[in-house]
C-alpha cells in the first residue's frame, strides 16, 4: 500500500476563523458524471485507502448475496452507522432474534449512543452502555443473520477467512473494481478491506444505477426510503438523503465519504488528516458544480465556525478544488 504525502494531495477545504485561514484539509477526490465519465479528479484517487464505514452498503450487499433476508429498515440499518436511538435498537434486536441470537453474539464493542438526547436519558435511567447502541450493530446483526441462514459459525464471523467475510471481499472487489491488497480491522472489529477513492465513487455510482431487484439496487432503495436508519436524528447522511430525493450518502471515519445522485453522478473523497467535518460540504459543492440543485441541503453545505457561540467564520471549498470546479464549468 502506497503512502499518501502532502505533495500528492490537493487542498479540498479550508477553515476560516475571523478572517484568517486557521486550517486546511488536503486529500484525494474523484467524481463521475451521470454518464460514467470522470468529471473531477484531484490528489491521488488510485492510492489504496481504508474506506471505513463508507462501504457498509457493500457489506450489506454481501449479506444479501449470502442469503440474509433483509429489507426495509433492517436493510437500511445494515448499510448504516446509526446513532443508537431506541428505534435503531429495536430493529437490530429484531434481526438478531430472527438469527436465533441476542446482543451477546455481537462482535462489536460496548458503546454509548451517538445521539446525545438518548445518551442523556440513559444516564438518568441508569442504563449502561451496550453493544446494541454501538453505531455498527446493524451491520454486525446482518452478518450474523447471514451466517445463521447458511449454518456458518457465528463465533468467528469476524475472522477475515470466514466464508461471510470472503463474500464481503468478493463483493467489494466487484463493485469497486479494485482487488483488496490490504486487510485491516475496523473500529467495530470487523475486517476492513482496502480500496481506492476511485473505487468508492464507482461503487456508489453502481449502487444507484443498479437493477432494483439486484442486491445493489435493493440496498440503495432501502437506504433512500429509510434514511433515519442509515444515520439518525439530524445525522448528515440521513438529512442529505431526506432533502435530496434519490441521493445516496454514506460517510465513514477518518474523512471518507461516498455520495451519488439518482441518475448516477457520484463523488468520493479521503481527507488525509482524518477529519470528516468538511466531507459533506465538499460533496455538495462538487455536485453543485456538476449542475445539480443542492439548495434543499443548504444546512449541510454552509457550516459556520463558532466563537463564543456565534458564527465567526465558516468551512469553505479549498483552492485546488475551487479551481478544478471552475475549470469544469468553463
Secondary structure by P-SEA (a helix, b strand, c coil): ccccccccccccbbbbccccccccccbbbbbbccccccccccccccccccccccaaaaaaaaaaaacccccaaaaaaaaccccccaaaaaaaaaaaaaaccccccccccccccccaaaaaaaaaaccccccccccaaaaaaaaaaaaaaaccccccccccccaaaaaaaaaaaaaacccccbbbbcccccbbbbbcaaaaaaaaaaaaacccccaaaaaaaaaaaccccccccccaaaaaaaacccbbbbbbcccccccccccccbbbbbccccccccaaaaaaaaaaaacccccccccccbbbbbccccccbbbbbcaaaaaaaaaaac
